[in-house]
């Protein structure tokens, strides 16, 4: 055991070097391209080995691979490869070394497409940390739907040694997935503070659109709270849907307000994000209907998806109706916010709770009941 009183994940509690890595690096949200690439290389090297083995050779890796400088590695020739194969300070695996060189070249391509590797990799979660709530090491999975998706896309782009298990470990390491145990002092430490876009700011922007005769519908979390007529949680962004012909006007209005493009892996001409220096993000989803109401372009909205009405801070808005808002959240793996939104919608509008949300809610209720029982026993 490490000689301090910190409660940490047990895998790091018997080795000073492992504890330092756990406390200061593992699970900390990383946004620097150079360090993101370095961590990918180290996780690649770990394949089939223990992390302790890699950690104790980290200095050797950094020396041999020129500090994991992406551009330098991308230019490695056969002479450099042969030199690496003779370096006893690293893992001398021919395929892994080739993969690091290849991945440096592919990383440069991603940077050229997205502006940064950071924008690409964090785009899979729209910049949010996946906050798991594991209480024991055996509860932590080896992969997930997210790592499957990232692995698939990296392979399509030509990256090597990026199977879903390696990528899940990578997502943990760079903080996209927070898999610190809930009892660990790092669990709360590495939860990124959420930037809130307040109701008054939402209404201010909507009034600017209205002044320019732009009709928008509010989707996402604010759309849920508009249906409820009250704010039930914090919102870090604002989702708006609109006819595609209004996109140039909306973009101009937001750019005049200091918003700029936020590059993501799913960016397109009809699905993009603008953000400002305060951390507020506007997610824009556009569509085109023909004269008969058929969707012929953009996000696959149907006319029935846009028939709801709600209120934000006294301002009346249009949004998806309650049943559609629930339906939208069935098409992907829900996060904590989705569980909240679906629960409050179903309770308020007497909508049957979908099974995937019912199971999660049942588990949460069981946990709450257990905590209440323990609390009553303590009182006794």
GIRA-V699349 format. One record per helix or strand. SS is the DSSP state (H for helix, E for strand). FROM is the first residue (numbers start at 1). LEN is the number of residues. If there is no record, write none. Layout:
# GIRA-V699349
SS,FROM,LEN + SS,FROM,LEN
This chain:
# GIRA-V699349
H,10,3 + H,16,9 + H,33,14 + H,51,5 + H,58,7 + H,66,3 + H,70,5 + H,78,8 + H,94,21 + H,117,9 + E,130,2 + H,137,3 + H,145,12 + H,164,10 + E,177,2 + H,186,4 + H,199,13 + E,216,4 + H,220,9 + E,237,7 + H,244,13 + E,260,3 + E,268,1 + E,271,5 + E,281,9 + E,295,4 + H,303,4 + E,308,5 + E,315,5 + H,322,7 + H,336,14 + H,355,25
